[in-house]
Amino acid sequence: MIEDVASACGGKVVWTRVGSPYVSRAMIERGAKLGGEENGGIFYGPHFPVRDGAMATALILEIMASSGEKLSTLMERLPRYFNVKDKVPCPAKLKSKVLRQLQARVKGDRIDTTDGLKIWHEGRGWILVRPSGTEPIYRLFAEAKSEGEAQALTSEYKKLISGIMRKGGRRG
C-alpha cells in the first residue's frame, strides 16, 4: 500500500533494514520528509527524523483541519490491503543456511535482500522473510489485497522454510 500511495503522490519508497536507526539514517542521507516502520512508527524529517507519535498526530490533525474531513473519510480513500504476521522456529545455527537456501529457491517479480528476503509476486502481494535478531525464529510479514492471499503467502513460505530446516539447511 505504501508504494501505491507514494507513487500516486509523486513520491518514492526507499526500503531499509528493520529498526528506527536505519530509517533515520536513510532519511538524513536522502533528505526524506517522511519515514515509517511496520510497527506504525512515523518519522517526520523536517522536524526530527525519529519516530515521533506526537508529531504524527499533529500532522494528521493538520490534514483533517485543512480538508475539513473526518479521519474515517480520509482513510476510506486509501487502498485496502491486508497484513499477516507469523513466525517459524529456527535454531540460530541454521538461520544463515536457511536464508541462503530460501533465496536460491524463490522466484518473484522483484526480490530485495536489504533485510532478510522480500519477495513481490505480481497480482498476489509481497512477503518479507527475515531471521529475528533476538529470537530463534524467522519472522514473516505478508501484504496482499485480500486477507486470504496474505495468509496463503505466509503459509507457502512457512512450509518452504520448514522443509529447508528438515533437511538441515542442505540443498535438495
MIDOSE-1310 file (N, C-alpha, C; in nm, 2 decimals, decimal comma, always signed):
residues 172
mied	+0,08/-0,12/+0,00/+0,00/+0,00/+0,00/+0,09/+0,13/+0,00; +0,19/+0,12/+0,08/+0,28/+0,24/+0,09/+0,33/+0,28/-0,05; +0,38/+0,18/-0,12/+0,43/+0,21/-0,26/+0,33/+0,27/-0,35; +0,21/+0,21/-0,34/+0,10/+0,26/-0,43/+0,06/+0,41/-0,39
vasa	+0,05/+0,44/-0,27/+0,01/+0,57/-0,22/+0,12/+0,67/-0,25; +0,25/+0,63/-0,22/+0,36/+0,72/-0,25/+0,37/+0,75/-0,40; +0,36/+0,65/-0,48/+0,36/+0,67/-0,63/+0,25/+0,76/-0,68; +0,13/+0,74/-0,63/+0,02/+0,82/-0,67/+0,04/+0,97/-0,63
cggk	+0,12/+1,00/-0,53/+0,15/+1,13/-0,49/+0,29/+1,18/-0,54; +0,35/+1,11/-0,63/+0,48/+1,15/-0,69/+0,60/+1,12/-0,60; +0,58/+1,04/-0,50/+0,69/+1,00/-0,41/+0,75/+0,87/-0,45; +0,86/+0,83/-0,37/+0,93/+0,71/-0,39/+0,96/+0,65/-0,26
vvwt	+0,94/+0,52/-0,25/+0,97/+0,44/-0,12/+1,11/+0,39/-0,13; +1,19/+0,41/-0,02/+1,32/+0,35/-0,01/+1,32/+0,26/+0,10; +1,35/+0,13/+0,08/+1,34/+0,03/+0,18/+1,47/+0,02/+0,26; +1,46/+0,01/+0,39/+1,58/+0,00/+0,47/+1,57/-0,13/+0,56
rvgs	+1,68/-0,16/+0,63/+1,67/-0,27/+0,73/+1,57/-0,23/+0,83; +1,52/-0,33/+0,91/+1,43/-0,31/+1,02/+1,50/-0,24/+1,13; +1,43/-0,13/+1,19/+1,49/-0,06/+1,30/+1,49/+0,09/+1,28; +1,45/+0,16/+1,38/+1,44/+0,31/+1,36/+1,58/+0,37/+1,33
pyvs	+1,69/+0,32/+1,38/+1,82/+0,39/+1,35/+1,85/+0,38/+1,20; +1,81/+0,27/+1,13/+1,83/+0,25/+0,99/+1,74/+0,35/+0,91; +1,61/+0,36/+0,95/+1,52/+0,45/+0,89/+1,57/+0,60/+0,90; +1,61/+0,63/+1,02/+1,65/+0,77/+1,05/+1,78/+0,80/+0,96
rami	+1,87/+0,71/+0,96/+1,99/+0,73/+0,88/+1,96/+0,75/+0,73; +1,88/+0,66/+0,68/+1,84/+0,67/+0,54/+1,77/+0,81/+0,51; +1,68/+0,85/+0,60/+1,61/+0,98/+0,58/+1,71/+1,09/+0,58; +1,81/+1,10/+0,67/+1,91/+1,20/+0,67/+1,99/+1,20/+0,54
erga	+2,04/+1,08/+0,50/+2,12/+1,07/+0,38/+2,05/+1,12/+0,25; +1,91/+1,10/+0,25/+1,84/+1,13/+0,13/+1,76/+1,26/+0,14; +1,76/+1,32/+0,26/+1,68/+1,44/+0,28/+1,53/+1,41/+0,28; +1,49/+1,29/+0,32/+1,35/+1,25/+0,31/+1,26/+1,32/+0,41
klgg	+1,14/+1,35/+0,38/+1,05/+1,42/+0,46/+0,97/+1,33/+0,55; +0,95/+1,20/+0,51/+0,86/+1,11/+0,58/+0,92/+0,97/+0,58; +0,91/+0,91/+0,69/+0,96/+0,77/+0,71/+0,87/+0,69/+0,80; +0,88/+0,57/+0,80/+0,79/+0,49/+0,88/+0,84/+0,35/+0,90
eeng	+0,78/+0,28/+1,00/+0,81/+0,14/+1,03/+0,69/+0,06/+1,03; +0,70/-0,07/+1,01/+0,59/-0,16/+1,00/+0,51/-0,16/+1,13; +0,57/-0,12/+1,24/+0,50/-0,12/+1,37/+0,42/+0,00/+1,39; +0,41/+0,09/+1,29/+0,33/+0,21/+1,29/+0,40/+0,34/+1,33
gify	+0,53/+0,33/+1,35/+0,61/+0,44/+1,39/+0,62/+0,54/+1,26; +0,60/+0,67/+1,29/+0,61/+0,77/+1,18/+0,72/+0,86/+1,21; +0,80/+0,89/+1,11/+0,92/+0,98/+1,12/+0,89/+1,10/+1,03; +0,90/+1,22/+1,09/+0,88/+1,34/+1,01/+1,01/+1,42/+1,00
gphf	+1,08/+1,41/+0,88/+1,21/+1,47/+0,86/+1,23/+1,62/+0,89; +1,13/+1,70/+0,84/+1,15/+1,84/+0,87/+1,15/+1,88/+1,02; +1,10/+1,80/+1,11/+1,11/+1,82/+1,25/+1,23/+1,75/+1,31; +1,22/+1,62/+1,32/+1,34/+1,54/+1,36/+1,31/+1,40/+1,29
pvrd	+1,41/+1,35/+1,23/+1,39/+1,22/+1,16/+1,40/+1,10/+1,26; +1,31/+1,10/+1,35/+1,30/+1,00/+1,45/+1,15/+0,96/+1,47; +1,12/+0,85/+1,52/+0,98/+0,81/+1,55/+0,93/+0,90/+1,65; +0,81/+0,96/+1,61/+0,75/+1,07/+1,70/+0,60/+1,06/+1,69
gama	+0,54/+1,00/+1,78/+0,39/+0,98/+1,78/+0,32/+1,12/+1,79; +0,37/+1,21/+1,87/+0,30/+1,34/+1,89/+0,31/+1,42/+1,75; +0,42/+1,41/+1,68/+0,43/+1,48/+1,55/+0,33/+1,41/+1,45; +0,33/+1,28/+1,45/+0,24/+1,21/+1,36/+0,09/+1,25/+1,39
tali	+0,06/+1,26/+1,51/-0,08/+1,31/+1,55/-0,10/+1,45/+1,50; -0,01/+1,54/+1,52/-0,02/+1,68/+1,48/-0,04/+1,69/+1,33; +0,04/+1,60/+1,25/+0,02/+1,61/+1,11/-0,11/+1,56/+1,06; -0,16/+1,45/+1,12/-0,30/+1,40/+1,09/-0,40/+1,51/+1,12
leim	-0,39/+1,57/+1,24/-0,49/+1,68/+1,27/-0,48/+1,80/+1,17; -0,36/+1,83/+1,13/-0,35/+1,94/+1,03/-0,42/+1,90/+0,90; -0,40/+1,77/+0,85/-0,47/+1,73/+0,73/-0,62/+1,73/+0,75; -0,67/+1,69/+0,86/-0,81/+1,69/+0,89/-0,86/+1,84/+0,89
assg	-0,79/+1,93/+0,95/-0,83/+2,07/+0,96/-0,83/+2,13/+0,83; -0,73/+2,11/+0,75/-0,72/+2,18/+0,62/-0,82/+2,12/+0,52; -0,86/+1,99/+0,53/-0,95/+1,93/+0,44/-1,09/+1,94/+0,49; -1,11/+1,96/+0,62/-1,25/+1,97/+0,68/-1,32/+1,83/+0,68
ekls	-1,24/+1,73/+0,68/-1,30/+1,59/+0,67/-1,26/+1,51/+0,80; -1,34/+1,41/+0,83/-1,32/+1,32/+0,94/-1,20/+1,23/+0,90; -1,14/+1,18/+1,00/-1,03/+1,08/+0,97/-1,08/+0,96/+0,90; -1,20/+0,91/+0,94/-1,26/+0,79/+0,87/-1,29/+0,82/+0,73
tlme	-1,32/+0,94/+0,69/-1,35/+0,97/+0,55/-1,21/+0,97/+0,47; -1,11/+1,03/+0,53/-0,98/+1,03/+0,47/-0,93/+0,88/+0,45; -0,95/+0,80/+0,55/-0,90/+0,66/+0,55/-0,97/+0,58/+0,44; -1,09/+0,61/+0,42/-1,17/+0,54/+0,32/-1,11/+0,56/+0,18
rlpr	-1,04/+0,66/+0,16/-0,98/+0,69/+0,02/-0,86/+0,61/+0,00; -0,80/+0,56/+0,10/-0,68/+0,48/+0,08/-0,71/+0,34/+0,03; -0,62/+0,28/-0,05/-0,65/+0,14/-0,10/-0,65/+0,05/+0,02; -0,72/-0,06/+0,01/-0,73/-0,16/+0,12/-0,63/-0,27/+0,10
yfnv	-0,55/-0,30/+0,19/-0,46/-0,42/+0,19/-0,47/-0,49/+0,32; -0,43/-0,61/+0,32/-0,43/-0,69/+0,44/-0,29/-0,74/+0,48; -0,26/-0,74/+0,60/-0,13/-0,78/+0,65/-0,14/-0,91/+0,74; -0,05/-1,00/+0,73/-0,05/-1,12/+0,81/+0,10/-1,13/+0,86
kdkv	+0,11/-1,15/+0,99/+0,24/-1,17/+1,06/+0,24/-1,31/+1,11; +0,36/-1,38/+1,10/+0,37/-1,51/+1,16/+0,52/-1,54/+1,19; +0,55/-1,65/+1,24/+0,69/-1,69/+1,27/+0,71/-1,84/+1,25; +0,83/-1,87/+1,23/+0,87/-2,02/+1,22/+0,99/-2,04/+1,31
pcpa	+0,98/-2,13/+1,40/+1,10/-2,16/+1,48/+1,22/-2,20/+1,40; +1,34/-2,15/+1,43/+1,46/-2,18/+1,36/+1,58/-2,17/+1,45; +1,65/-2,28/+1,47/+1,77/-2,26/+1,55/+1,87/-2,16/+1,50; +1,93/-2,08/+1,58/+2,02/-1,98/+1,54/+2,13/-2,03/+1,45
klks	+2,18/-2,15/+1,47/+2,29/-2,21/+1,39/+2,24/-2,24/+1,24; +2,11/-2,24/+1,22/+2,06/-2,27/+1,08/+2,01/-2,14/+1,01; +2,00/-2,03/+1,08/+1,94/-1,91/+1,02/+2,01/-1,87/+0,89; +2,14/-1,86/+0,88/+2,20/-1,81/+0,76/+2,19/-1,92/+0,65
kvlr	+2,20/-2,05/+0,68/+2,19/-2,15/+0,58/+2,05/-2,15/+0,52; +1,95/-2,14/+0,61/+1,81/-2,13/+0,56/+1,79/-2,02/+0,47; +1,84/-1,90/+0,51/+1,82/-1,78/+0,42/+1,89/-1,80/+0,28; +2,01/-1,86/+0,28/+2,07/-1,88/+0,15/+1,99/-1,98/+0,07
qlqa	+1,94/-2,09/+0,13/+1,87/-2,19/+0,06/+1,73/-2,13/+0,01; +1,67/-2,05/+0,09/+1,54/-1,99/+0,05/+1,57/-1,89/-0,06; +1,67/-1,81/-0,06/+1,70/-1,72/-0,17/+1,72/-1,79/-0,30; +1,79/-1,91/-0,29/+1,82/-1,99/-0,41/+1,69/-2,05/-0,47
rvkg	+1,59/-2,07/-0,39/+1,47/-2,14/-0,44/+1,36/-2,05/-0,48; +1,35/-1,93/-0,43/+1,23/-1,84/-0,45/+1,24/-1,77/-0,59; +1,12/-1,75/-0,64/+1,11/-1,68/-0,77/+1,01/-1,57/-0,74; +1,03/-1,45/-0,79/+0,93/-1,34/-0,78/+0,95/-1,24/-0,88
drid	+0,86/-1,14/-0,89/+0,87/-1,04/-0,98/+0,98/-0,94/-0,94; +1,00/-0,93/-0,81/+1,10/-0,84/-0,76/+1,15/-0,90/-0,62; +1,28/-0,90/-0,60/+1,33/-0,96/-0,48/+1,43/-0,86/-0,42; +1,42/-0,83/-0,29/+1,51/-0,74/-0,22/+1,57/-0,81/-0,10
ttdg	+1,70/-0,80/-0,09/+1,77/-0,86/+0,02/+1,83/-0,76/+0,13; +1,77/-0,65/+0,13/+1,82/-0,55/+0,23/+1,81/-0,60/+0,37; +1,71/-0,67/+0,41/+1,70/-0,72/+0,55/+1,62/-0,85/+0,54; +1,68/-0,95/+0,52/+1,61/-1,08/+0,50/+1,59/-1,10/+0,35
lkiw	+1,47/-1,14/+0,32/+1,43/-1,17/+0,18/+1,29/-1,12/+0,16; +1,27/-1,02/+0,08/+1,14/-0,96/+0,05/+1,11/-1,00/-0,10; +1,00/-1,06/-0,12/+0,96/-1,11/-0,25/+0,82/-1,06/-0,29; +0,82/-0,99/-0,40/+0,70/-0,94/-0,46/+0,65/-1,04/-0,56
hegr	+0,52/-1,07/-0,55/+0,45/-1,16/-0,65/+0,34/-1,08/-0,72; +0,36/-1,05/-0,84/+0,27/-0,97/-0,92/+0,13/-1,03/-0,91; +0,03/-0,94/-0,87/-0,11/-0,99/-0,86/-0,14/-1,06/-0,73; -0,04/-1,09/-0,65/-0,06/-1,16/-0,52/-0,03/-1,07/-0,40
gwil	+0,08/-1,00/-0,40/+0,13/-0,92/-0,29/+0,27/-0,95/-0,27; +0,32/-0,92/-0,14/+0,46/-0,94/-0,11/+0,47/-1,01/+0,02; +0,59/-1,07/+0,05/+0,62/-1,13/+0,18/+0,76/-1,10/+0,21; +0,79/-1,06/+0,34/+0,92/-1,04/+0,39/+0,95/-1,16/+0,49
vrps	+1,06/-1,23/+0,46/+1,10/-1,34/+0,55/+1,24/-1,29/+0,60; +1,25/-1,28/+0,74/+1,37/-1,24/+0,79/+1,40/-1,31/+0,92; +1,53/-1,34/+0,94/+1,56/-1,41/+1,07/+1,56/-1,30/+1,18; +1,50/-1,34/+1,29/+1,49/-1,25/+1,41/+1,64/-1,23/+1,46
gtep	+1,66/-1,11/+1,50/+1,79/-1,08/+1,56/+1,80/-1,11/+1,71; +1,68/-1,14/+1,77/+1,67/-1,16/+1,92/+1,62/-1,30/+1,96; +1,55/-1,37/+1,86/+1,49/-1,50/+1,90/+1,53/-1,60/+1,80; +1,52/-1,73/+1,83/+1,55/-1,84/+1,74/+1,43/-1,87/+1,64
iyrl	+1,39/-1,76/+1,56/+1,28/-1,77/+1,48/+1,30/-1,70/+1,35; +1,22/-1,73/+1,25/+1,21/-1,65/+1,13/+1,08/-1,57/+1,14; +1,08/-1,45/+1,11/+0,96/-1,36/+1,11/+0,91/-1,35/+0,97; +0,78/-1,36/+0,95/+0,72/-1,35/+0,82/+0,61/-1,24/+0,82
faea	+0,62/-1,15/+0,73/+0,52/-1,04/+0,71/+0,47/-1,04/+0,57; +0,35/-1,05/+0,55/+0,29/-1,06/+0,42/+0,18/-0,95/+0,40; +0,17/-0,89/+0,28/+0,07/-0,79/+0,25/+0,01/-0,83/+0,11; -0,12/-0,82/+0,10/-0,19/-0,85/-0,02/-0,33/-0,78/-0,02
kseg	-0,39/-0,78/-0,14/-0,52/-0,71/-0,15/-0,63/-0,79/-0,09; -0,61/-0,91/-0,05/-0,71/-0,99/+0,02/-0,64/-1,06/+0,14; -0,72/-1,08/+0,25/-0,67/-1,15/+0,36/-0,63/-1,29/+0,33; -0,71/-1,36/+0,25/-0,68/-1,49/+0,21/-0,55/-1,51/+0,13
eaqa	-0,52/-1,41/+0,05/-0,39/-1,41/-0,03/-0,27/-1,39/+0,06; -0,29/-1,29/+0,16/-0,18/-1,27/+0,25/-0,15/-1,39/+0,34; -0,26/-1,46/+0,38/-0,25/-1,58/+0,46/-0,18/-1,69/+0,37; -0,22/-1,70/+0,24/-0,16/-1,80/+0,16/-0,01/-1,78/+0,14
ltse	+0,03/-1,66/+0,12/+0,17/-1,63/+0,11/+0,25/-1,67/+0,23; +0,19/-1,64/+0,35/+0,26/-1,68/+0,47/+0,27/-1,83/+0,49; +0,16/-1,90/+0,46/+0,16/-2,04/+0,47/+0,26/-2,11/+0,37; +0,26/-2,06/+0,25/+0,35/-2,11/+0,15/+0,50/-2,10/+0,20
ykkl	+0,54/-1,98/+0,25/+0,67/-1,96/+0,29/+0,71/-2,03/+0,42; +0,61/-2,05/+0,51/+0,63/-2,13/+0,63/+0,67/-2,27/+0,59; +0,59/-2,33/+0,50/+0,62/-2,46/+0,45/+0,76/-2,47/+0,39; +0,79/-2,38/+0,31/+0,92/-2,37/+0,24/+1,03/-2,37/+0,34
isgi	+1,02/-2,28/+0,44/+1,13/-2,27/+0,55/+1,14/-2,40/+0,63; +1,02/-2,45/+0,66/+1,02/-2,58/+0,74/+1,08/-2,69/+0,67; +1,06/-2,70/+0,54/+1,12/-2,80/+0,45/+1,27/-2,79/+0,45; +1,32/-2,67/+0,43/+1,46/-2,64/+0,43/+1,52/-2,68/+0,56
mrkg	+1,46/-2,65/+0,67/+1,51/-2,69/+0,81/+1,51/-2,84/+0,83; +1,41/-2,91/+0,78/+1,40/-3,05/+0,79/+1,53/-3,12/+0,73; +1,58/-3,05/+0,63/+1,70/-3,10/+0,56/+1,82/-3,05/+0,62; +1,81/-2,97/+0,73/+1,92/-2,92/+0,80/+1,99/-2,81/+0,72
grrg	+1,92/-2,74/+0,63/+1,98/-2,63/+0,56/+2,06/-2,68/+0,44; +2,05/-2,82/+0,41/+2,13/-2,87/+0,30/+2,05/-2,85/+0,17; +2,12/-2,84/+0,06/+2,05/-2,84/-0,07/+1,98/-2,96/-0,10; +1,86/-2,95/-0,17/+1,80/-3,08/-0,21/+1,66/-3,05/-0,25
